[in-house]
């Protein structure tokens, strides 16, 4: 598709990156409904019906929040539903964030088995890592993810990838 055709069919592409992000967030607000904290798979099922690019953005949004407010290891305590985890990993690859996807996968391999047997008495993800003498491993993954998420630019690499991806593949975000 050429840029003129894209802009005619997807007017949001004529906006600057900030305006395009507003359009993407508005679209996600309407299309990616549900509770991402649920463990019943319903949120992931909703995302499965979205175009592949929009699905990638909806899934990776929650990882961006985790990396901004907490960490990649903590992410699995909040958003560890298996189908959403799979969509997040696939979304990172879809958006071209392969290094962050590899880090996410490493964190998944560390955290999912620990959290699967978690009880309320076990505490939060950091306490579970500590109790299993894996805190140093978790901390290393967290540092790696934070560096990949914001390599010093002050900008989220996930959200930067959204705008790049949308400009390259608008039909996979907005649909046909």
KOLNU-474773 format. One record per residue: x, z, y of N, C-alpha, C, CB in turn; residue number from 1. Coordinates in nm, 4 decimals, always signed. Glycine has a CB too. Layout:
N
(rec (X,Z,Y),(X,Z,Y),(X,Z,Y),(X,Z,Y),NUM),
...
//
This chain:
176
(rec (+0.0836,+0.0000,-0.1179),(+0.0000,+0.0000,+0.0000),(+0.0882,+0.0000,+0.1244),(-0.0952,+0.1212,-0.0003),1),
(rec (+0.0452,-0.0745,+0.2245),(+0.1226,-0.0708,+0.3484),(+0.0674,+0.0368,+0.4413),(+0.1207,-0.2086,+0.4182),2),
(rec (+0.1470,+0.0725,+0.5433),(+0.1107,+0.1833,+0.6320),(-0.0164,+0.1561,+0.7109),(+0.2238,+0.2118,+0.7275),3),
(rec (-0.0416,+0.0321,+0.7500),(-0.1624,-0.0013,+0.8256),(-0.2856,+0.0221,+0.7397),(-0.1579,-0.1477,+0.8746),4),
(rec (-0.2803,-0.0234,+0.6147),(-0.3911,-0.0034,+0.5224),(-0.4151,+0.1457,+0.5013),(-0.3633,-0.0734,+0.3879),5),
(rec (-0.3063,+0.2238,+0.4777),(-0.3174,+0.3677,+0.4568),(-0.3826,+0.4364,+0.5756),(-0.1804,+0.4278,+0.4309),6),
(rec (-0.3390,+0.4032,+0.6963),(-0.3917,+0.4676,+0.8172),(-0.5388,+0.4333,+0.8380),(-0.3101,+0.4256,+0.9404),7),
(rec (-0.5800,+0.3110,+0.8017),(-0.7202,+0.2725,+0.8157),(-0.8082,+0.3504,+0.7178),(-0.7367,+0.1212,+0.7932),8),
(rec (-0.7606,+0.3682,+0.5959),(-0.8383,+0.4362,+0.4933),(-0.8202,+0.5877,+0.4960),(-0.8005,+0.3833,+0.3579),9),
(rec (-0.7134,+0.6347,+0.5572),(-0.6820,+0.7774,+0.5628),(-0.6349,+0.8099,+0.7048),(-0.5725,+0.8165,+0.4559),10),
(rec (-0.7273,+0.8260,+0.7981),(-0.6917,+0.8489,+0.9389),(-0.6016,+0.9700,+0.9611),(-0.8165,+0.8657,+1.0200),11),
(rec (-0.6039,+1.0653,+0.8715),(-0.5184,+1.1842,+0.8871),(-0.3707,+1.1467,+0.8913),(-0.5434,+1.2834,+0.7726),12),
(rec (-0.3359,+1.0326,+0.8332),(-0.1955,+0.9893,+0.8311),(-0.1441,+0.9526,+0.9695),(-0.1789,+0.8706,+0.7380),13),
(rec (-0.2341,+0.9313,+1.0639),(-0.1923,+0.8998,+1.2004),(-0.1498,+1.0245,+1.2772),(-0.3048,+0.8297,+1.2745),14),
(rec (-0.1766,+1.1413,+1.2220),(-0.1430,+1.2665,+1.2890),(+0.0030,+1.3032,+1.2645),(-0.2351,+1.3795,+1.2410),15),
(rec (+0.0545,+1.3927,+1.3503),(+0.1888,+1.4448,+1.3260),(+0.1807,+1.5392,+1.2058),(+0.2464,+1.5187,+1.4535),16),
(rec (+0.2950,+1.5927,+1.1638),(+0.2973,+1.6758,+1.0433),(+0.2078,+1.7986,+1.0558),(+0.4395,+1.7195,+1.0130),17),
(rec (+0.2057,+1.8618,+1.1728),(+0.1201,+1.9792,+1.1917),(-0.0277,+1.9415,+1.1783),(+0.1462,+2.0433,+1.3297),18),
(rec (-0.0660,+1.8299,+1.2366),(-0.2040,+1.7830,+1.2257),(-0.2397,+1.7439,+1.0838),(-0.2268,+1.6656,+1.3179),19),
(rec (-0.1441,+1.6821,+1.0146),(-0.1669,+1.6438,+0.8754),(-0.1839,+1.7687,+0.7893),(-0.0500,+1.5570,+0.8226),20),
(rec (-0.1040,+1.8726,+0.8136),(-0.1183,+1.9976,+0.7387),(-0.2558,+2.0586,+0.7628),(-0.0079,+2.0977,+0.7782),21),
(rec (-0.3055,+2.0526,+0.8854),(-0.4401,+2.1035,+0.9129),(-0.5440,+2.0288,+0.8296),(-0.4732,+2.0908,+1.0629),22),
(rec (-0.5276,+1.8972,+0.8201),(-0.6200,+1.8164,+0.7396),(-0.6117,+1.8539,+0.5918),(-0.5898,+1.6669,+0.7576),23),
(rec (-0.4899,+1.8747,+0.5420),(-0.4725,+1.9113,+0.4012),(-0.5360,+2.0470,+0.3745),(-0.3226,+1.9135,+0.3631),24),
(rec (-0.5096,+2.1448,+0.4625),(-0.5693,+2.2769,+0.4431),(-0.7215,+2.2710,+0.4497),(-0.5166,+2.3746,+0.5476),25),
(rec (-0.7757,+2.1907,+0.5387),(-0.9216,+2.1764,+0.5468),(-0.9766,+2.1171,+0.4171),(-0.9611,+2.0875,+0.6675),26),
(rec (-0.9087,+2.0183,+0.3639),(-0.9500,+1.9567,+0.2385),(-0.9413,+2.0571,+0.1232),(-0.8634,+1.8333,+0.2085),27),
(rec (-0.8338,+2.1346,+0.1194),(-0.8195,+2.2363,+0.0147),(-0.9287,+2.3430,+0.0248),(-0.6813,+2.3022,+0.0233),28),
(rec (-0.9642,+2.3795,+0.1462),(-1.0677,+2.4804,+0.1666),(-1.2007,+2.4355,+0.1061),(-1.0848,+2.5097,+0.3163),29),
(rec (-1.2281,+2.3073,+0.1155),(-1.3537,+2.2524,+0.0637),(-1.3464,+2.2246,-0.0862),(-1.3893,+2.1244,+0.1380),30),
(rec (-1.2322,+2.1744,-0.1312),(-1.2233,+2.1244,-0.2695),(-1.1642,+2.2224,-0.3702),(-1.1420,+2.0006,-0.2714),31),
(rec (-1.0751,+2.3118,-0.3261),(-1.0074,+2.4040,-0.4188),(-1.0716,+2.5422,-0.4091),(-0.8543,+2.4123,-0.3877),32),
(rec (-1.1987,+2.5471,-0.4435),(-1.2738,+2.6721,-0.4313),(-1.2585,+2.7561,-0.5581),(-1.4231,+2.6434,-0.4037),33),
(rec (-1.2729,+2.8840,-0.5405),(-1.2640,+2.9755,-0.6541),(-1.1640,+3.0850,-0.6264),(-1.2257,+2.9006,-0.7814),34),
(rec (-1.1443,+3.1680,-0.7260),(-1.0581,+3.2848,-0.7147),(-0.9266,+3.2606,-0.7881),(-1.1287,+3.4097,-0.7702),35),
(rec (-0.8176,+3.2378,-0.7149),(-0.6895,+3.2121,-0.7809),(-0.6348,+3.3340,-0.8551),(-0.5884,+3.1660,-0.6792),36),
(rec (-0.6876,+3.4524,-0.8262),(-0.6442,+3.5750,-0.8942),(-0.7143,+3.5951,-1.0283),(-0.6695,+3.6954,-0.8053),37),
(rec (-0.8172,+3.5162,-1.0550),(-0.8926,+3.5347,-1.1789),(-0.8056,+3.5035,-1.2999),(-1.0181,+3.4461,-1.1795),38),
(rec (-0.8378,+3.5681,-1.4091),(-0.7619,+3.5422,-1.5315),(-0.8451,+3.4703,-1.6369),(-0.7092,+3.6725,-1.5883),39),
(rec (-0.9600,+3.4163,-1.5940),(-1.0491,+3.3495,-1.6886),(-1.0309,+3.1976,-1.6940),(-1.1911,+3.3807,-1.6535),40),
(rec (-0.9376,+3.1439,-1.6154),(-0.9113,+3.0004,-1.6168),(-1.0049,+2.9185,-1.5294),(-0.9196,+2.9506,-1.7555),41),
(rec (-1.0999,+2.9820,-1.4639),(-1.1985,+2.9067,-1.3859),(-1.1367,+2.8390,-1.2636),(-1.3109,+2.9988,-1.3416),42),
(rec (-1.0413,+2.9050,-1.1996),(-0.9788,+2.8424,-1.0836),(-0.8978,+2.7207,-1.1270),(-0.8889,+2.9432,-1.0089),43),
(rec (-0.8221,+2.7344,-1.2327),(-0.7448,+2.6208,-1.2837),(-0.8368,+2.5067,-1.3264),(-0.6567,+2.6646,-1.4019),44),
(rec (-0.9520,+2.5391,-1.3814),(-1.0478,+2.4352,-1.4203),(-1.0975,+2.3596,-1.2977),(-1.1668,+2.4969,-1.4966),45),
(rec (-1.1206,+2.4298,-1.1885),(-1.1616,+2.3635,-1.0643),(-1.0515,+2.2698,-1.0168),(-1.1949,+2.4677,-0.9545),46),
(rec (-0.9282,+2.3168,-1.0204),(-0.8164,+2.2336,-0.9753),(-0.7985,+2.1097,-1.0611),(-0.6883,+2.3138,-0.9752),47),
(rec (-0.8296,+2.1209,-1.1884),(-0.8112,+2.0086,-1.2803),(-0.8935,+1.8863,-1.2392),(-0.8486,+2.0505,-1.4217),48),
(rec (-1.0010,+1.9080,-1.1641),(-1.0857,+1.7953,-1.1231),(-1.0351,+1.7254,-0.9965),(-1.2276,+1.8437,-1.1004),49),
(rec (-0.9316,+1.7789,-0.9339),(-0.8801,+1.7218,-0.8099),(-0.7841,+1.6066,-0.8364),(-0.8108,+1.8290,-0.7278),50),
(rec (-0.7669,+1.5167,-0.7402),(-0.6621,+1.4149,-0.7535),(-0.5266,+1.4843,-0.7729),(-0.6591,+1.3208,-0.6278),51),
(rec (-0.4352,+1.4221,-0.8434),(-0.3108,+1.4887,-0.8851),(-0.2305,+1.5478,-0.7697),(-0.2245,+1.3914,-0.9595),52),
(rec (-0.2240,+1.4805,-0.6576),(-0.1481,+1.5337,-0.5447),(-0.2148,+1.6543,-0.4818),(-0.1287,+1.4271,-0.4407),53),
(rec (-0.3457,+1.6471,-0.4652),(-0.4187,+1.7601,-0.4089),(-0.4148,+1.8790,-0.5049),(-0.5645,+1.7205,-0.3781),54),
(rec (-0.4231,+1.8521,-0.6340),(-0.4114,+1.9580,-0.7352),(-0.2750,+2.0257,-0.7249),(-0.4323,+1.9004,-0.8780),55),
(rec (-0.1695,+1.9465,-0.7086),(-0.0343,+2.0024,-0.6946),(-0.0271,+2.0939,-0.5728),(+0.0709,+1.8892,-0.6829),56),
(rec (-0.0889,+2.0524,-0.4643),(-0.0873,+2.1331,-0.3414),(-0.1682,+2.2605,-0.3577),(-0.1415,+2.0522,-0.2235),57),
(rec (-0.2847,+2.2503,-0.4206),(-0.3686,+2.3680,-0.4406),(-0.2976,+2.4716,-0.5269),(-0.5018,+2.3283,-0.5046),58),
(rec (-0.2273,+2.4270,-0.6288),(-0.1573,+2.5204,-0.7177),(-0.0326,+2.5785,-0.6512),(-0.1186,+2.4504,-0.8484),59),
(rec (+0.0429,+2.4957,-0.5812),(+0.1678,+2.5445,-0.5226),(+0.1456,+2.6277,-0.3971),(+0.2581,+2.4282,-0.4904),60),
(rec (+0.0285,+2.6179,-0.3372),(-0.0024,+2.7009,-0.2200),(+0.0161,+2.8492,-0.2515),(-0.1464,+2.6747,-0.1721),61),
(rec (-0.0309,+2.8910,-0.3681),(-0.0235,+3.0329,-0.4050),(+0.1203,+3.0747,-0.4318),(-0.1102,+3.0610,-0.5286),62),
(rec (+0.2025,+2.9839,-0.4817),(+0.3447,+3.0150,-0.4972),(+0.4100,+3.0292,-0.3612),(+0.4161,+2.9064,-0.5797),63),
(rec (+0.3736,+2.9442,-0.2671),(+0.4294,+2.9558,-0.1330),(+0.3963,+3.0921,-0.0733),(+0.3763,+2.8434,-0.0425),64),
(rec (+0.2745,+3.1371,-0.0907),(+0.2360,+3.2689,-0.0409),(+0.3185,+3.3774,-0.1088),(+0.0858,+3.2939,-0.0637),65),
(rec (+0.3354,+3.3670,-0.2394),(+0.4164,+3.4660,-0.3113),(+0.5598,+3.4687,-0.2610),(+0.4150,+3.4368,-0.4609),66),
(rec (+0.6175,+3.3527,-0.2391),(+0.7568,+3.3475,-0.1932),(+0.7707,+3.3964,-0.0492),(+0.8109,+3.2050,-0.2048),67),
(rec (+0.6668,+3.3835,+0.0284),(+0.6692,+3.4301,+0.1666),(+0.6486,+3.5813,+0.1740),(+0.5621,+3.3581,+0.2489),68),
(rec (+0.5566,+3.6331,+0.0951),(+0.5207,+3.7745,+0.1040),(+0.5875,+3.8625,-0.0009),(+0.3733,+3.7888,+0.0923),69),
(rec (+0.6194,+3.8057,-0.1161),(+0.6742,+3.8840,-0.2262),(+0.7929,+3.8103,-0.2878),(+0.5659,+3.9118,-0.3330),70),
(rec (+0.7721,+3.7594,-0.4087),(+0.8818,+3.6931,-0.4796),(+0.8266,+3.6091,-0.5941),(+0.9834,+3.7969,-0.5330),71),
(rec (+0.9139,+3.5312,-0.6539),(+0.8717,+3.4475,-0.7663),(+0.8378,+3.5353,-0.8869),(+0.9823,+3.3451,-0.8030),72),
(rec (+0.9102,+3.6448,-0.9079),(+0.8779,+3.7304,-1.0224),(+0.7439,+3.8012,-1.0008),(+0.9900,+3.8342,-1.0457),73),
(rec (+0.7185,+3.8455,-0.8784),(+0.5916,+3.9118,-0.8479),(+0.4752,+3.8138,-0.8609),(+0.5948,+3.9721,-0.7060),74),
(rec (+0.5002,+3.6856,-0.8341),(+0.3964,+3.5821,-0.8398),(+0.3175,+3.5889,-0.9703),(+0.4591,+3.4433,-0.8241),75),
(rec (+0.3862,+3.6098,-1.0799),(+0.3194,+3.6076,-1.2101),(+0.2286,+3.7282,-1.2310),(+0.4223,+3.6018,-1.3209),76),
(rec (+0.2523,+3.8361,-1.1576),(+0.1619,+3.9497,-1.1626),(+0.0300,+3.9219,-1.0932),(+0.2269,+4.0695,-1.1011),77),
(rec (+0.0324,+3.8338,-0.9948),(-0.0893,+3.7979,-0.9208),(-0.1549,+3.6709,-0.9724),(-0.0573,+3.7813,-0.7744),78),
(rec (-0.0744,+3.5722,-1.0061),(-0.1253,+3.4388,-1.0395),(-0.0729,+3.3940,-1.1766),(-0.0846,+3.3364,-0.9303),79),
(rec (-0.0873,+3.4800,-1.2755),(-0.0271,+3.4534,-1.4056),(-0.1193,+3.3904,-1.5088),(+0.0251,+3.5785,-1.4601),80),
(rec (-0.2383,+3.3511,-1.4671),(-0.3286,+3.2864,-1.5624),(-0.2591,+3.1610,-1.6167),(-0.4667,+3.2502,-1.4948),81),
(rec (-0.2489,+3.1466,-1.7485),(-0.1652,+3.0407,-1.8075),(-0.1910,+2.8992,-1.7568),(-0.1836,+3.0411,-1.9534),82),
(rec (-0.3168,+2.8621,-1.7377),(-0.3453,+2.7259,-1.6913),(-0.3017,+2.7050,-1.5463),(-0.4945,+2.6957,-1.7053),83),
(rec (-0.3178,+2.8081,-1.4638),(-0.2719,+2.7987,-1.3251),(-0.1196,+2.7947,-1.3203),(-0.3253,+2.9173,-1.2417),84),
(rec (-0.0544,+2.8710,-1.4057),(+0.0926,+2.8667,-1.4137),(+0.1379,+2.7258,-1.4504),(+0.1459,+2.9698,-1.5181),85),
(rec (+0.0728,+2.6664,-1.5494),(+0.1089,+2.5297,-1.5910),(+0.0848,+2.4300,-1.4774),(+0.0279,+2.4880,-1.7162),86),
(rec (-0.0260,+2.4455,-1.4055),(-0.0541,+2.3541,-1.2939),(+0.0452,+2.3740,-1.1801),(-0.1973,+2.3746,-1.2424),87),
(rec (+0.0895,+2.4959,-1.1582),(+0.1885,+2.5209,-1.0536),(+0.3210,+2.4547,-1.0892),(+0.2082,+2.6722,-1.0324),88),
(rec (+0.3647,+2.4711,-1.2112),(+0.4896,+2.4080,-1.2546),(+0.4788,+2.2554,-1.2464),(+0.5247,+2.4513,-1.3988),89),
(rec (+0.3694,+2.2008,-1.2960),(+0.3492,+2.0556,-1.2886),(+0.3404,+2.0101,-1.1428),(+0.2213,+2.0145,-1.3653),90),
(rec (+0.2758,+2.0906,-1.0586),(+0.2629,+2.0568,-0.9168),(+0.3972,+2.0504,-0.8464),(+0.1743,+2.1572,-0.8473),91),
(rec (+0.4851,+2.1434,-0.8781),(+0.6196,+2.1403,-0.8186),(+0.6902,+2.0101,-0.8551),(+0.7035,+2.2620,-0.8658),92),
(rec (+0.6787,+1.9691,-0.9803),(+0.7393,+1.8418,-1.0218),(+0.6722,+1.7239,-0.9517),(+0.7295,+1.8247,-1.1749),93),
(rec (+0.5388,+1.7251,-0.9448),(+0.4655,+1.6163,-0.8797),(+0.5110,+1.5992,-0.7347),(+0.3138,+1.6430,-0.8849),94),
(rec (+0.5394,+1.7113,-0.6689),(+0.5817,+1.7089,-0.5284),(+0.7312,+1.6817,-0.5113),(+0.5469,+1.8405,-0.4623),95),
(rec (+0.8021,+1.6649,-0.6224),(+0.9454,+1.6350,-0.6157),(+1.0335,+1.7569,-0.5969),(+0.9711,+1.5399,-0.5050),96),
(rec (+0.9795,+1.8753,-0.6195),(+1.0556,+2.0002,-0.6023),(+1.1095,+2.0466,-0.7383),(+0.9660,+2.1117,-0.5376),97),
(rec (+1.1939,+1.9650,-0.7969),(+1.2400,+1.9883,-0.9336),(+1.3268,+2.1129,-0.9479),(+1.3166,+1.8687,-0.9819),98),
(rec (+1.4122,+2.1434,-0.8502),(+1.4943,+2.2638,-0.8578),(+1.4074,+2.3889,-0.8505),(+1.5987,+2.2650,-0.7452),99),
(rec (+1.3097,+2.3884,-0.7630),(+1.2191,+2.5025,-0.7541),(+1.1347,+2.5125,-0.8813),(+1.1281,+2.4905,-0.6295),100),
(rec (+1.0978,+2.3994,-0.9386),(+1.0231,+2.3997,-1.0650),(+1.1066,+2.4620,-1.1762),(+0.9811,+2.2564,-1.1038),101),
(rec (+1.2354,+2.4319,-1.1798),(+1.3237,+2.4898,-1.2818),(+1.3349,+2.6411,-1.2632),(+1.4639,+2.4246,-1.2757),102),
(rec (+1.3463,+2.6847,-1.1400),(+1.3514,+2.8278,-1.1103),(+1.2195,+2.8950,-1.1497),(+1.3810,+2.8511,-0.9601),103),
(rec (+1.1087,+2.8318,-1.1166),(+0.9765,+2.8827,-1.1528),(+0.9647,+2.8964,-1.3044),(+0.8656,+2.7899,-1.0985),104),
(rec (+1.0128,+2.7969,-1.3764),(+1.0077,+2.7992,-1.5229),(+1.0928,+2.9146,-1.5770),(+1.0566,+2.6640,-1.5815),105),
(rec (+1.2101,+2.9351,-1.5203),(+1.2954,+3.0465,-1.5631),(+1.2257,+3.1801,-1.5372),(+1.4316,+3.0421,-1.4898),106),
(rec (+1.1620,+3.1926,-1.4216),(+1.0886,+3.3155,-1.3899),(+0.9703,+3.3332,-1.4843),(+1.0401,+3.3135,-1.2438),107),
(rec (+0.9039,+3.2247,-1.5172),(+0.7919,+3.2295,-1.6117),(+0.8395,+3.2814,-1.7471),(+0.7274,+3.0895,-1.6273),108),
(rec (+0.9516,+3.2296,-1.7941),(+1.0040,+3.2719,-1.9246),(+1.0427,+3.4194,-1.9252),(+1.1248,+3.1869,-1.9629),109),
(rec (+1.0853,+3.4714,-1.8109),(+1.1192,+3.6129,-1.7999),(+0.9931,+3.6995,-1.7891),(+1.2101,+3.6362,-1.6785),110),
(rec (+0.9014,+3.6598,-1.7018),(+0.7899,+3.7472,-1.6655),(+0.6690,+3.7417,-1.7579),(+0.7461,+3.7143,-1.5298),111),
(rec (+0.6321,+3.6248,-1.8060),(+0.5083,+3.6130,-1.8832),(+0.5090,+3.7023,-2.0069),(+0.4863,+3.4685,-1.9245),112),
(rec (+0.6166,+3.7050,-2.0865),(+0.6144,+3.7961,-2.2027),(+0.6045,+3.9439,-2.1626),(+0.7400,+3.7752,-2.2872),113),
(rec (+0.6694,+3.9809,-2.0538),(+0.6633,+4.1202,-2.0078),(+0.5236,+4.1570,-1.9595),(+0.7647,+4.1438,-1.8958),114),
(rec (+0.4623,+4.0667,-1.8856),(+0.3304,+4.0952,-1.8290),(+0.2189,+4.0838,-1.9324),(+0.3023,+4.0013,-1.7135),115),
(rec (+0.2423,+4.0112,-2.0397),(+0.1395,+3.9943,-2.1430),(+0.1045,+4.1269,-2.2093),(+0.1865,+3.8943,-2.2488),116),
(rec (+0.2008,+4.2148,-2.2188),(+0.1758,+4.3448,-2.2827),(+0.1631,+4.4576,-2.1803),(+0.2882,+4.3773,-2.3812),117),
(rec (+0.1461,+4.4240,-2.0556),(+0.1395,+4.5197,-1.9446),(+0.0102,+4.6014,-1.9474),(+0.1512,+4.4462,-1.8111),118),
(rec (+0.0265,+4.7277,-1.9182),(-0.0873,+4.8154,-1.8963),(-0.0755,+4.8687,-1.7540),(-0.0924,+4.9324,-2.0023),119),
(rec (-0.1817,+4.9274,-1.7047),(-0.1789,+4.9813,-1.5690),(-0.0693,+5.0868,-1.5540),(-0.3152,+5.0413,-1.5328),120),
(rec (-0.0441,+5.1616,-1.6590),(+0.0588,+5.2668,-1.6554),(+0.2001,+5.2097,-1.6406),(+0.0511,+5.3513,-1.7823),121),
(rec (+0.2174,+5.0818,-1.6745),(+0.3497,+5.0193,-1.6651),(+0.3931,+4.9955,-1.5212),(+0.3502,+4.8880,-1.7400),122),
(rec (+0.2975,+4.9911,-1.4300),(+0.3307,+4.9705,-1.2894),(+0.3350,+4.8241,-1.2504),(+0.4624,+5.0339,-1.2584),123),
(rec (+0.4011,+4.7988,-1.1381),(+0.4069,+4.6632,-1.0835),(+0.5169,+4.5819,-1.1526),(+0.4314,+4.6675,-0.9310),124),
(rec (+0.5239,+4.4527,-1.1241),(+0.6240,+4.3684,-1.1904),(+0.7685,+4.4181,-1.1739),(+0.6138,+4.2281,-1.1370),125),
(rec (+0.8020,+4.4728,-1.0585),(+0.9388,+4.5228,-1.0391),(+0.9656,+4.6435,-1.1289),(+0.9623,+4.5605,-0.8911),126),
(rec (+0.8671,+4.7310,-1.1419),(+0.8832,+4.8477,-1.2295),(+0.8964,+4.8047,-1.3753),(+0.7641,+4.9441,-1.2136),127),
(rec (+0.8241,+4.7025,-1.4122),(+0.8325,+4.6513,-1.5497),(+0.9711,+4.5916,-1.5748),(+0.7219,+4.5447,-1.5759),128),
(rec (+1.0223,+4.5162,-1.4791),(+1.1583,+4.4626,-1.4935),(+1.2595,+4.5762,-1.5072),(+1.1947,+4.3730,-1.3727),129),
(rec (+1.2450,+4.6762,-1.4245),(+1.3356,+4.7923,-1.4274),(+1.3300,+4.8626,-1.5628),(+1.2998,+4.8919,-1.3149),130),
(rec (+1.2098,+4.8881,-1.6119),(+1.1919,+4.9582,-1.7391),(+1.2507,+4.8804,-1.8563),(+1.0443,+4.9843,-1.7640),131),
(rec (+1.2559,+4.7484,-1.8426),(+1.3104,+4.6634,-1.9492),(+1.4559,+4.6241,-1.9238),(+1.2256,+4.5378,-1.9639),132),
(rec (+1.5163,+4.6899,-1.8258),(+1.6559,+4.6650,-1.7881),(+1.6816,+4.5178,-1.7567),(+1.7491,+4.7105,-1.8996),133),
(rec (+1.5837,+4.4581,-1.6876),(+1.5914,+4.3170,-1.6500),(+1.5820,+4.2980,-1.4991),(+1.4811,+4.2382,-1.7190),134),
(rec (+1.5929,+4.4056,-1.4242),(+1.5775,+4.3963,-1.2785),(+1.6817,+4.3034,-1.2173),(+1.5879,+4.5351,-1.2149),135),
(rec (+1.8060,+4.3089,-1.2637),(+1.9105,+4.2218,-1.2084),(+1.8765,+4.0749,-1.2334),(+2.0483,+4.2561,-1.2703),136),
(rec (+1.8242,+4.0441,-1.3508),(+1.7838,+3.9059,-1.3807),(+1.6704,+3.8622,-1.2887),(+1.7404,+3.8924,-1.5284),137),
(rec (+1.5716,+3.9509,-1.2706),(+1.4611,+3.9207,-1.1818),(+1.5074,+3.9024,-1.0386),(+1.3574,+4.0296,-1.1887),138),
(rec (+1.5965,+3.9904,-0.9927),(+1.6479,+3.9799,-0.8558),(+1.7224,+3.8483,-0.8342),(+1.7405,+4.0980,-0.8246),139),
(rec (+1.7987,+3.8057,-0.9340),(+1.8727,+3.6795,-0.9229),(+1.7755,+3.5615,-0.9116),(+1.9665,+3.6604,-1.0451),140),
(rec (+1.6693,+3.5635,-0.9906),(+1.5684,+3.4573,-0.9831),(+1.4974,+3.4591,-0.8486),(+1.4661,+3.4719,-1.0967),141),
(rec (+1.4679,+3.5784,-0.7991),(+1.4013,+3.5896,-0.6692),(+1.4893,+3.5311,-0.5585),(+1.3674,+3.7371,-0.6382),142),
(rec (+1.6179,+3.5662,-0.5590),(+1.7094,+3.5123,-0.4562),(+1.7178,+3.3601,-0.4647),(+1.8507,+3.5736,-0.4716),143),
(rec (+1.7274,+3.3094,-0.5865),(+1.7347,+3.1642,-0.6060),(+1.6085,+3.0960,-0.5538),(+1.7552,+3.1307,-0.7550),144),
(rec (+1.4926,+3.1524,-0.5850),(+1.3663,+3.0931,-0.5407),(+1.3543,+3.0987,-0.3889),(+1.2469,+3.1650,-0.6060),145),
(rec (+1.3926,+3.2111,-0.3281),(+1.3843,+3.2222,-0.1819),(+1.4742,+3.1198,-0.1145),(+1.4227,+3.3638,-0.1361),146),
(rec (+1.5940,+3.0988,-0.1699),(+1.6859,+2.9995,-0.1119),(+1.6300,+2.8585,-0.1246),(+1.8232,+3.0072,-0.1800),147),
(rec (+1.5650,+2.8292,-0.2354),(+1.5046,+2.6970,-0.2541),(+1.3796,+2.6803,-0.1679),(+1.4696,+2.6750,-0.4017),148),
(rec (+1.3078,+2.7867,-0.1477),(+1.1856,+2.7841,-0.0676),(+1.2155,+2.7652,+0.0806),(+1.1066,+2.9124,-0.0882),149),
(rec (+1.3191,+2.8347,+0.1282),(+1.3584,+2.8244,+0.2696),(+1.5107,+2.8264,+0.2759),(+1.2963,+2.9415,+0.3561),150),
(rec (+1.5722,+2.7083,+0.2716),(+1.7188,+2.7023,+0.2719),(+1.7815,+2.7231,+0.4102),(+1.7633,+2.5696,+0.2171),151),
(rec (+1.7162,+2.8029,+0.4931),(+1.7718,+2.8333,+0.6244),(+1.7055,+2.7606,+0.7391),(+1.9151,+2.8021,+0.6252),152),
(rec (+1.6097,+2.6772,+0.7099),(+1.5421,+2.5992,+0.8142),(+1.4276,+2.6754,+0.8790),(+1.4899,+2.4696,+0.7564),153),
(rec (+1.3866,+2.7846,+0.8141),(+1.2699,+2.8571,+0.8632),(+1.1394,+2.7904,+0.8256),(+1.2773,+2.8714,+1.0120),154),
(rec (+1.1457,+2.6863,+0.7450),(+1.0266,+2.6122,+0.7043),(+1.0131,+2.6166,+0.5522),(+1.0330,+2.4654,+0.7544),155),
(rec (+0.8911,+2.6247,+0.5074),(+0.8616,+2.6223,+0.3650),(+0.8909,+2.4836,+0.3083),(+0.7146,+2.6619,+0.3392),156),
(rec (+0.9742,+2.4788,+0.2063),(+1.0007,+2.3507,+0.1420),(+0.8788,+2.2999,+0.0666),(+1.1190,+2.3628,+0.0472),157),
(rec (+0.7943,+2.3919,+0.0231),(+0.6710,+2.3498,-0.0443),(+0.5818,+2.2754,+0.0540),(+0.5959,+2.4718,-0.1041),158),
(rec (+0.5573,+2.3352,+0.1697),(+0.4698,+2.2702,+0.2671),(+0.5341,+2.1441,+0.3255),(+0.4350,+2.3678,+0.3795),159),
(rec (+0.6644,+2.1440,+0.3402),(+0.7331,+2.0217,+0.3851),(+0.7094,+1.9093,+0.2835),(+0.8869,+2.0475,+0.4037),160),
(rec (+0.7146,+1.9447,+0.1560),(+0.6915,+1.8444,+0.0509),(+0.5484,+1.7919,+0.0548),(+0.7214,+1.9040,-0.0875),161),
(rec (+0.4542,+1.8764,+0.0938),(+0.3144,+1.8311,+0.1029),(+0.3008,+1.7148,+0.1995),(+0.2230,+1.9462,+0.1471),162),
(rec (+0.3584,+1.7279,+0.3180),(+0.3409,+1.6205,+0.4165),(+0.4131,+1.4943,+0.3729),(+0.3917,+1.6647,+0.5541),163),
(rec (+0.5324,+1.5094,+0.3203),(+0.6072,+1.3923,+0.2715),(+0.5283,+1.3213,+0.1626),(+0.7465,+1.4341,+0.2178),164),
(rec (+0.4802,+1.3985,+0.0656),(+0.4049,+1.3437,-0.0463),(+0.2775,+1.2734,+0.0027),(+0.3694,+1.4552,-0.1463),165),
(rec (+0.2062,+1.3384,+0.0940),(+0.0802,+1.2815,+0.1436),(+0.1046,+1.1483,+0.2132),(+0.0109,+1.3794,+0.2399),166),
(rec (+0.2109,+1.1386,+0.2895),(+0.2413,+1.0119,+0.3574),(+0.2810,+0.9035,+0.2564),(+0.3546,+1.0321,+0.4608),167),
(rec (+0.3416,+0.9417,+0.1464),(+0.3818,+0.8442,+0.0444),(+0.2689,+0.8081,-0.0522),(+0.4991,+0.8980,-0.0339),168),
(rec (+0.1822,+0.9040,-0.0792),(+0.0773,+0.8848,-0.1806),(-0.0581,+0.9381,-0.1327),(+0.1171,+0.9544,-0.3120),169),
(rec (-0.1102,+0.8869,-0.0238),(-0.2366,+0.9433,+0.0286),(-0.3524,+0.9333,-0.0692),(-0.2749,+0.8735,+0.1567),170),
(rec (-0.3539,+0.8312,-0.1515),(-0.4632,+0.8151,-0.2459),(-0.4651,+0.9261,-0.3510),(-0.4535,+0.6800,-0.3136),171),
(rec (-0.3482,+0.9898,-0.3755),(-0.3401,+1.0990,-0.4725),(-0.3741,+1.2335,-0.4100),(-0.2014,+1.1045,-0.5334),172),
(rec (-0.3961,+1.2333,-0.2809),(-0.4344,+1.3556,-0.2087),(-0.5804,+1.3447,-0.1653),(-0.3418,+1.3792,-0.0846),173),
(rec (-0.6122,+1.2368,-0.0962),(-0.7464,+1.2188,-0.0412),(-0.8409,+1.1516,-0.1391),(-0.7398,+1.1381,+0.0856),174),
(rec (-0.7877,+1.0917,-0.2440),(-0.8674,+1.0140,-0.3378),(-0.8811,+0.8717,-0.2884),(-1.0056,+1.0773,-0.3579),175),
(rec (-0.9393,+0.7879,-0.3664),(-0.9539,+0.6457,-0.3310),(-1.0563,+0.6255,-0.2227),(-0.9922,+0.5639,-0.4526),176),
//
